[in-house]
Amino acid sequence: MANAYVVHTAAAIVLVSLLFGHPVQAAEAYAQAGSPSWAQLSPEQQNILAPLQQEWDRLEPDRRKRWLELAGRYPHLPPDRQLRIQQRMHEWASLTPEQRAQARERYKQLKKLPPEKREQLHQRWQEYQRLPEEKRQRLREKRGPGPPDTRGGKPADQPSSR
């Protein structure tokens, strides 16, 4: 019942803000409804999610929830996985909104592939990872600028966007 109240209140704030020309405030009001602000996170959560600090209060509640779920699992992960997650969060935080939308779309496309095709892509990704750095660099240069396509891409260690 209280959750429905929060959602309705947030929707009303967003609607009024949009009607009166304050889209940034509307987005922030929506993001704050029913999810903790950066200041409300525990020190441990803030430490884990530090790469997302600048944008945290503008994230949608469902995205915050997925990042918080990751932060809950994080302490139980092996150190190499923790390092990889931190690197990916830094990369994610540096992307433009358009690049993030493209990454989410590629992830959705990969999830739609049949299991055999996903396994094939996973094997190709592992083979690529085993290549020496100079060989990978040559392949990246040969491919040219732009986002990787789904033929050789791999989703990052980030919450999925369902």
N, C-alpha and C positions, 0 to 999 in steps of 0.2 A: 504494500500500500504506500509506504513512504517512498519507495523507489519510483513508483508511478508519479507521485507528487513532484519529485526531483526532475523527472523527465519532462513533465508538463510545464513546470516552472522554467526550466532551461529553454524549452521550445518557445515559450512566451517571450523570454528575454531575447532570444535570437530573432524572433519575428519583429519585435518592437525595434531592436537595434538595426535590423535590415531596412525596415520601413523608414527609419530616420537617418539612414546613411552612415552607419557605424559598423561596417562588416568585420573589421578587426576585433572590435569589442564583442561582436556577436560570436565569432569563432572562439574567442577566449571563454566567453560565458558557456558555450556548449562544451568545451573541453573540461571546464571545471565541474560541471554537473556530475555528481556521483563518483568522482575519482579524485585522488589526492593531488594537491599541488606539489611542486618541488619541495617547498618548505615543510610539507607534512610528511615527506618520506623519512625513513629512519636513516641515520648516518651510514649504515651498511648499504642500504639501497642507493643512497646518493653516491657512495663510492663506486659501486658496481655500475651504475647508470650514468656516471659523470659525463661521458661523451654526449649525452642527450640533454644536458642541463639547459642549454640555451633555448631549446625548443619545447621542453617538457610541458610547460604550462599552455602551449598551443596545440598539443596532441589531442586527438579525439579520445574519449574515454576507453573505447575498445582497444585502441593501440596502447594506451597506458597500461591497461590490464594485461596485455600480452607481454609488455616489457617487464612488468612487475612479476609475472609468472616466471619469466626467464631469470630475473634477479633472485627469485626464491630457489631455483634449481642451481644457480651459479656456484654457491659455495661447495656443493657436492660433486662438482665436475673435476676431472683431472686438470692439472695446471696447463697442459698444452691446449686443451679445449678452452679454458678460461682466457688464455692469451689470444687465441683465434677469435673468440667472441669480442674481446676488447678491440682488436684490430678491425673487425667488421663493424662494430658500433661507431668507431671513429670514421671509417669509410662512409657509413650510412649517414652520419651527421654532416658530412661534407658534401653530400649530394644535393642538387637543387630539387625542388618539388617535382619538376618534370622528370628528372632522372629517377627519382623514387617511384613515380607512377609507372615508368617504363619497367623498372626492376620488378615491381609488384605484378605487372602484366606478364612478364616473362615467367615469373614464378608460377602464376596461375596456369600458363600454357604448359609448363613442365609437369604440373600436377595432373593435367588432363591426359598426358601420354599414357599408353598402355605400360604395364610394369616391365615388359621385356625391353621396350624402347628406353625407359628410364634407366634400367640396369645397363644397357648398352652405353648410354650417355655417361653414366657414373664410371664405367670402366674406361671410357675415353678420357674423362677428367682425371682419373687416377694416373693414367699413362702420361698425360700432359704434366701433372705435378711431379712425376719422377724425372722429367727431362731436366738437363742442366739449365740454369738460369739464362745463360747466353742463347741457348736454343729457343727457350720460351720467348725471350725478347725478340729474336728474329721472326718468330711466328706472329707475335703481336704487331710488329712493324709491317709484316707482309699483309696482315688482315686490314690494316689501316685504321683511321680514327672511327669513333662511334661505339655504341654499346655492342657487346657480344651478342650473337644470335643464340637461339635456343639449341642449335646443333651442338655447340660445345660448351654452353654455359652451365653453371651450377648454382643453385640457390644458396644465398649466404646463410650463416647461422643467425637468423633473426626470426622474430615471430612472423608467422604467416599472416597474410591479410585475407581473411575468409570472406 
